[in-house]
Amino acid sequence: MYLGWEINFKQPYTYIVRFHTLSRGKTKYFLGCHMRPINEIIIHCSATRPDWMSNQPSFAKVAEIRRWHMRDNGWKDIGYHFLIDRDGTVLRGRPLEQVGSHVRGKNNFTIGVCLLGGHGSSADDNFSEHYTKEQEASLRTLVVDLRKQFPSIRLITGHNQYAAKACPVFIVTGK
């Protein structure tokens, strides 16, 4: 289930995206743009504990990560395009048409996917040590769906393949 974004097509190649925010119930509108080329999906983790915000809905967790990225990093939006909660819920982050902010030097032609969890881990841990079966199923489904939408995707990698970080706390071996 994707939450937060609605897309209304108005004419070819231009559309309006409506995003529902948590703050004061305001709705923001963005004019869509042409889709950028995509050739890779990069997997990340939020480095949060399994019980982080466990009593909050998924969209509140995404809103909190968005606040971190915008307030602490000074970015214009959340860095990831998709986020996957512990229950397997897939949420939209930054619009796919926009370049993400998830791997320095690799953002232009990639999609960033973040799994919630992964706190206190090593780069070569097993997926099941930090994530749920629901997250695994959703990640696999999302990757298949994105590869159908973007046949130019040739690589599925982890953030740890480009930076000295544990993220996403397992070895990504997808092609």
N, C-alpha and C positions, 0 to 999 in steps of 0.2 A: 504494500500500500504506500503510495507517495502522498505526502501531506505538505501543505503550505503553498504550493504553486498552482495557479490555473493559467492555461494558455488559451487565448481566443484568437483564432486566425482571422484577419481582416482582409488581406489580399496576399498574393503570392510573395513569399520571402520577407514579409513584414507582418508582425503580429504584436499584440499587446500582452504582456505578462503581468498578472496581478498577484502580489504577495501579501498574505495576511500576517500582520505582525502581532506580537503579544502586547506591546505597549499601547495602552489606551485605545485598543481596537481599531487603529488606523489601517487603512489599506493603501499600499503604495503601488503605483503603476510605472512600468518601464516599457519603453518602446523596444521591441525586439530587433535583432539585426541578423545579417546573414550568418549561417553556421560556419564556424572555423573548421579546418581540417583536423581530424583526430587520428592518431596512430598508436596510442598506448593508454592503458589504464594503470594507474599507480595506486597501490593499496597502502593505507595508513591506519594508525590507531589513535585514539584520543588520549591514551595514557591515563585513563581514569580507573578507579577501583570498580569491581563488579557491582557494588551497592550504591555507586554515585548517582544521586538524584533518583533513586529507585521508586520513590513515591510520586514522581513527576511524570507527566506525559512526554512522549518522545519529542514533540515539537518544542517543549520547554528546554530540553537538553540541547537541541540544535540551537535554540536562541541563546543559550548560555555560551556555547562554543563560538557562536557568531560574535557575542560581546567580547570574548577573549581576543579574537582575531582583530576586531575593529578597535577596541580600546587599547589593548596591550601591544598589538603589532602595528596599529595605524593603517590597517588594510581597509579597502572600501567595502568589503563584505567578507563573509566566511570564506575560508580558503578552499574548502572541498566542494565538489559538485553533488556528492551523495554521502549520506551517513546511514549506518545500519545499527539500530538499537539492539539491546540484549535479547529482546523478544522476537527479533527478526524484522521489525518494521523498517522499511527503507524510506528515508526522507530526502527531499531535494535540498541542496545547499545553494551554492552559487549557480546561476543559470549556465547550462552547457555552452551557450553561445559566447560566454565570457571566459577569458583565460583565468584559470585558477591561481591560487597562491599556496601551493602545497609542496613543491620541490624546486629549490633555487636552480634556475637554468633549464628546467624541464617542463615548464608550465604551458608553453604555447600550443602544443599539439597533444596534450594529455587530458585525461579525466581523473580527478582525485576522488577516491572512495575511502571513507573513514569508518572503521569498526569501533564502536564504543567499548572501551575496556583496554586491557594491555598494560595496566599499571604494574611496575616492579618486575619487569620481564627482561629477558635476553633476546638477542636477535635470532637465535636459532632454537627457541622454544617450540613446542608443538602447538598447533592451532587450538586444540582442545584444552590446553592449560589456561587459556585466557578468554576464550570465546565460547558461545553456546552453539548447539546444533542448529538452532533457528537462524543464528547469524551466518553460519556456514551455508545453509540452504539458500538464504536470501542473497548472499554474496555470489554464489554460483549462478543463480537465476539472473541477477543483475548483470553479471559479466556476459552471459549468453545473450541477454536482451540488447546490451550495448553493442556487442559484436554484430548482431543482426542489423541494428540501426546504423552502425559505422563499420562496414566491411573492411575499411582501411586499417582497423586496429590489428596490429601484428604482435604486440607485446603486452603481457600482463606482468607487472613488476611490483616490488615492494620499495618503500621509501628507503629502507636500509641498503638497497643496492646503489643508491646515489649519495648517501650521506652517512656519516659515522654515528648512526642512531640505531636503536633496537627496533624502532617502528617499521613494520607492523607487528613485530615480535614473533615472526615465523618466516621461513624461507618461502618466498613466492616462486613457484615454478611453472607458471602458465605461459603459453605462447598463443 
